[in-house]
């Protein structure tokens, strides 16, 4: 999805074919991913977010001024129809009467309120609480308070898209109805190379049409950079999962060098899969990118969200229950997703003849899939042996402060410390001597050096450390001292995993949480009131 949306920006900016745009985007992203890391991703995203908020805020102001202010938004939007409308698609070209409402009727084809509250929540839990791309940022935080503060700050930022993305998108339809709101397949194909819809081009079209040249270039470049950063995060996270969780099943004693090469090779595989998936995105949900994201998420996210909630809250849930519930849930979800690929959603105005299983709204299907997973997990968990008590220490919400030492952690801390101080270039013999495994290697040419650096097979820091060790006559004693200091250091490894917070931190974070919950409820309730825009006009 990130790849496709980035390609749309390039296509709209310089008029390239969608696949040439994808190749350009992938070329730059793959270099950043293979040669960079999480730290680079986090720093670049921080800078990009500031520029994007400033740029999108400027665009929103310019767009509102272009249509005569917020007062004219509703009136002009309801009149925004394309000039070319086939006879059988008149209803499809006219904006829906409930376009300005967030929560709609229970059987609304776009956003039924019950499905949104209960079904869409499962996808949100999966993405924000369990997705590797998000979790790895929290695990990189200095403390629990930093982590929670980051989540709350992200929550406040999530309030902005309503004003900085949705409103400009609606104004884009007002200003460019023939392109953004096209319904005739031949017209859509002419404007965006997608005969289903061109609504995905609304935002880049507005940026190119309204922003001053310097800001236009800045915002487009930053948005592309953000998309590439997001892609890089996805590739980096998937590579980490494959390298740490899957590859060791086949190669239990893989070296660090092997893991590095495998991880970066897996990025290439992900890139190829991404390219092959583009036509599927264009065909599903009539080519509407946002709906496609939600549809796919509703097929895959509910089982993960269900297992996450139960594992955190219920001590009786065990490994067999979790495993089989996930397998059944994912099989059911994948079955529906592949049926969606076979039975594409009909275009507006066409009769829907798909099987009932496929016609169920994806938000309601998410609710069904969630409870299927919950029921199976509980049934199997209670029919099998409960988990051992030591496995529950600090793994559920109720035992998070338990300081008891786990049996499976005994020896792990010492082992991890030793790994941190040991390298492949040092071996300690039975006689207590420090022997170096460094051997004089032939000088590499430029191409060999580039390949070694690009694949991460050599580190200047490691080489420097090896040289220092070779020149240090007391290396064994130093290593032993370091090991002992880490074992007894009060702010050592155990301190990193601490979830203790001061009262001041708790008060600040809880207050911020209460405020954001109130703001979220207010936005959903206020913008679901019929004729809410008239209330704003009367106040102004």
Secondary structure as the mmCIF struct_conf table of DSSP 4:
data_model
#
loop_
_struct_conf.conf_type_id
_struct_conf.id
_struct_conf.beg_label_comp_id
_struct_conf.beg_label_asym_id
_struct_conf.beg_label_seq_id
_struct_conf.end_label_comp_id
_struct_conf.end_label_asym_id
_struct_conf.end_label_seq_id
HELX_RH_AL_P HELX_RH_AL_P1 UNK A 2 UNK A 14
HELX_RH_AL_P HELX_RH_AL_P2 UNK A 18 UNK A 35
HELX_RH_AL_P HELX_RH_AL_P3 UNK A 38 UNK A 66
TURN_TY1_P TURN_TY1_P1 UNK A 67 UNK A 68
BEND BEND1 UNK A 69 UNK A 69
HELX_RH_3T_P HELX_RH_3T_P1 UNK A 70 UNK A 72
HELX_RH_AL_P HELX_RH_AL_P4 UNK A 73 UNK A 77
TURN_TY1_P TURN_TY1_P2 UNK A 78 UNK A 79
BEND BEND2 UNK A 83 UNK A 83
HELX_RH_3T_P HELX_RH_3T_P2 UNK A 87 UNK A 89
HELX_RH_AL_P HELX_RH_AL_P5 UNK A 90 UNK A 93
BEND BEND3 UNK A 94 UNK A 94
HELX_LH_PP_P HELX_LH_PP_P1 UNK A 95 UNK A 96
TURN_TY1_P TURN_TY1_P3 UNK A 97 UNK A 100
BEND BEND4 UNK A 102 UNK A 103
STRN STRN1 UNK A 104 UNK A 104
TURN_TY1_P TURN_TY1_P4 UNK A 106 UNK A 107
TURN_TY1_P TURN_TY1_P5 UNK A 109 UNK A 111
STRN STRN2 UNK A 112 UNK A 112
HELX_RH_AL_P HELX_RH_AL_P6 UNK A 113 UNK A 114
HELX_RH_PI_P HELX_RH_PI_P1 UNK A 115 UNK A 119
HELX_RH_AL_P HELX_RH_AL_P7 UNK A 120 UNK A 125
HELX_RH_PI_P HELX_RH_PI_P2 UNK A 126 UNK A 130
HELX_RH_AL_P HELX_RH_AL_P8 UNK A 132 UNK A 139
TURN_TY1_P TURN_TY1_P6 UNK A 140 UNK A 140
BEND BEND5 UNK A 141 UNK A 143
HELX_RH_AL_P HELX_RH_AL_P9 UNK A 144 UNK A 157
TURN_TY1_P TURN_TY1_P7 UNK A 158 UNK A 160
HELX_RH_AL_P HELX_RH_AL_P10 UNK A 161 UNK A 161
HELX_RH_PI_P HELX_RH_PI_P3 UNK A 162 UNK A 166
HELX_RH_AL_P HELX_RH_AL_P11 UNK A 167 UNK A 175
HELX_RH_AL_P HELX_RH_AL_P12 UNK A 177 UNK A 180
TURN_TY1_P TURN_TY1_P8 UNK A 181 UNK A 181
BEND BEND6 UNK A 184 UNK A 184
HELX_RH_AL_P HELX_RH_AL_P13 UNK A 185 UNK A 192
BEND BEND7 UNK A 193 UNK A 193
BEND BEND8 UNK A 195 UNK A 196
HELX_RH_3T_P HELX_RH_3T_P3 UNK A 199 UNK A 201
HELX_RH_AL_P HELX_RH_AL_P14 UNK A 202 UNK A 210
BEND BEND9 UNK A 211 UNK A 211
HELX_RH_AL_P HELX_RH_AL_P15 UNK A 213 UNK A 241
HELX_RH_PI_P HELX_RH_PI_P4 UNK A 242 UNK A 246
HELX_RH_AL_P HELX_RH_AL_P16 UNK A 247 UNK A 250
TURN_TY1_P TURN_TY1_P9 UNK A 252 UNK A 253
HELX_RH_AL_P HELX_RH_AL_P17 UNK A 256 UNK A 283
HELX_RH_3T_P HELX_RH_3T_P4 UNK A 284 UNK A 287
HELX_RH_AL_P HELX_RH_AL_P18 UNK A 289 UNK A 313
TURN_TY1_P TURN_TY1_P10 UNK A 315 UNK A 316
HELX_RH_AL_P HELX_RH_AL_P19 UNK A 319 UNK A 342
BEND BEND10 UNK A 343 UNK A 343
HELX_LH_PP_P HELX_LH_PP_P2 UNK A 344 UNK A 347
TURN_TY1_P TURN_TY1_P11 UNK A 348 UNK A 349
BEND BEND11 UNK A 350 UNK A 350
BEND BEND12 UNK A 354 UNK A 354
HELX_RH_AL_P HELX_RH_AL_P20 UNK A 356 UNK A 359
BEND BEND13 UNK A 360 UNK A 360
HELX_RH_AL_P HELX_RH_AL_P21 UNK A 362 UNK A 383
BEND BEND14 UNK A 384 UNK A 384
HELX_LH_PP_P HELX_LH_PP_P3 UNK A 385 UNK A 388
HELX_RH_3T_P HELX_RH_3T_P5 UNK A 389 UNK A 392
TURN_TY1_P TURN_TY1_P12 UNK A 393 UNK A 395
BEND BEND15 UNK A 396 UNK A 397
TURN_TY1_P TURN_TY1_P13 UNK A 398 UNK A 401
HELX_LH_PP_P HELX_LH_PP_P4 UNK A 404 UNK A 406
HELX_RH_3T_P HELX_RH_3T_P6 UNK A 407 UNK A 409
TURN_TY1_P TURN_TY1_P14 UNK A 410 UNK A 411
HELX_RH_AL_P HELX_RH_AL_P22 UNK A 412 UNK A 421
TURN_TY1_P TURN_TY1_P15 UNK A 424 UNK A 425
STRN STRN3 UNK A 426 UNK A 428
TURN_TY1_P TURN_TY1_P16 UNK A 430 UNK A 431
STRN STRN4 UNK A 434 UNK A 436
HELX_LH_PP_P HELX_LH_PP_P5 UNK A 440 UNK A 444
HELX_RH_AL_P HELX_RH_AL_P23 UNK A 446 UNK A 454
TURN_TY1_P TURN_TY1_P17 UNK A 455 UNK A 456
HELX_RH_AL_P HELX_RH_AL_P24 UNK A 460 UNK A 470
TURN_TY1_P TURN_TY1_P18 UNK A 471 UNK A 471
TURN_TY1_P TURN_TY1_P19 UNK A 473 UNK A 474
HELX_RH_AL_P HELX_RH_AL_P25 UNK A 475 UNK A 488
TURN_TY1_P TURN_TY1_P20 UNK A 490 UNK A 491
BEND BEND16 UNK A 492 UNK A 492
HELX_RH_AL_P HELX_RH_AL_P26 UNK A 493 UNK A 496
TURN_TY1_P TURN_TY1_P21 UNK A 497 UNK A 497
HELX_RH_AL_P HELX_RH_AL_P27 UNK A 503 UNK A 526
TURN_TY1_P TURN_TY1_P22 UNK A 527 UNK A 528
BEND BEND17 UNK A 529 UNK A 529
TURN_TY1_P TURN_TY1_P23 UNK A 530 UNK A 531
HELX_RH_AL_P HELX_RH_AL_P28 UNK A 532 UNK A 539
#
